[in-house]
């Protein structure tokens, strides 16, 4: 899996993608970062002995494009009511939030060493990987994440994701 840094960096780098009033720019950035990172909450399922290759496991349904669309619509309706739900500006925000949520699954599909991502759930539970895997998997242990491997992973993400 890519690190939370890489997932959060995508909305920061592309925040100009949805033209919103200046008063809503900070809110859009915060909500976009939340949409881009929340899918990794499925790591909690490991505590309940849900295997990563099951649909409720890590990189399962929470990483799908369908769930990204639902989350984007719900977040747009909850946090951007002032844009009048259904207006052209509201749909731009919803599309931007969807793109940020979808980026999570696509970024994870470009990492090495793990199961694929259930991008097209509920149409198929099949897990997909991109043909090019440029990103190293983020080390999960605290010692590894703060050590040499964690530094190399972040440097790799800076090179391929942020730049």
Secondary structure, 3 states (H helix, E strand, C coil): CCCHHHHHHHHHHCHHHCCCCHHHHHHHHHHHHHHHHHHHHHHHHHHHCCCCCCCCCCCCHHHCHHHHHHHHHHHHHHHCHHHCCCCHHHHHHHHHHHHHHHHHHHHHCCECCCCCECCCCCCCCCCECCCCCCECCCCCCHHHHCCHHHHHHHHHHHHHHHC
